[in-house]
Structure formats: structure tokens, C-alpha cells
Amino acid sequence: MEYAEDPEFCSMIDRLRDEIENDGGTVPAAFEQLSETTDPEELHRVLTAPGRPLWAREIAAYALGVTGDPRAFEALVLLLNHRDPERCVTAAHALIRLGDPRTARAAAALATNELRAAYALLPVRLLTSLRAPETVPALITVLERRLPADDPHWRVGLACVEGLGALGDPRARPALEAALPHPRLGAAARTSLGRLAATH
């Protein structure tokens, strides 16, 4: 099993086991069985069957994703935009491993959806990791929206500032300069601008 020794998979299983125990007190046998399943067709059935609990869909999507099965893509994208940050982290890890060419476009759409700005942190970080053509324009767009000093999603803006600095693309300069006066983003913007100057 390619993912059985994966620390992220083990962390997910531990987290989900705790969730189930907190909800009902016992872990169903189906949980242990699914966490040990290596059959991609069984995992796909779990992913698509109606009425399956979220924990089952998450295990199936992750297991399929990290083994490169494109059938996991849509479920992983939904999990990437979940209100629970730990689910987003797991989904982002699996999406990177999946390597689906649609991932960057989907992550950019999630990151720039202002109605879901509260959940954009992991899509932004995933975009930075992907270094795709969609990455820099999306990060600039999101950062510009986060520049008002009273914006509640400043951590998303900070992830954009740090990502743009890591990417070193000169197109980011105006947005980073605009972030300099921001009380929470200014220091990171200065660092990122320094990184831009060092590479160009």
C-alpha cells in the first residue's frame, strides 16, 4: 500500500478516529476496514455511494489521490474548501500527490471566490506549492482584496505575500508595495520585496 506509511495518512486516520469516538463513543468496523483497503474500485465505490459519512469519503479520496487515481479529484477539491482546516491540509497534500492538471485552476477558483474568503488559506498555499501559470495572478488578486486594514482575513493575505515572495515573480511588485503600510502584512511584504530584488 503506497500510502500506509504516509505520515499524513496516519495523521488523518488518527484525527478521524477521534472525531468518530467523540460523536458516538465507538469506532465502526467499517472504519478500520476502509483504512486498510488497498482496492481502488472499493475506494471508488465508497467515494460515490450515496449516504456515506464524510469520514469515509475523506479516507477514500485521500487514498485514491495519493496513488494517482484521477477519480479522487472532485472530492479532494471539495475537501480543500472545507470549513475544517485539517481536512483542507489533508486534501492539499493528496492533490499535490495526485498531480492532476486541473488542480491549479480549481485552487485558483477557490482562492479567488470572495464568498469563501474565510476558507482560502489552504488553496493559496496549494497554489504556491504548485507554481502553476495560474498561481501568481490568483495570489495578486487575493492579496489586493485583503489590503484594507480592517479585513478579517488578513492571514490569507499574509499567505499571499509570503507565496509571492517565494515565487519571485516581478508581476507581484505593485501588490507587495501596496501591502507595505498594512499593520499585519507590511513586514512580510518588505521581506518578499527583498526576495524579488535579489532574484531580479
Protein Blocks (a to p, Z undefined) as FASTA:
>chain_A
ZZlmpmklmmmmmmmmmmmmmmnopacfklmmmmmpcbfklmmmmmmpghiafklmmmmm
mmmmmnopaklmmmmmmmmmpcblklmmmmmmmmmmnopaklmmmmmmmmmmmklmmmmm
mmmmmmmmnopaklmmmmmmmmmmmmpmklcklmmmmmmmmmmmmnopaklmmmmmmmmm
pmklmmmmmmmmmmmmmmZZ
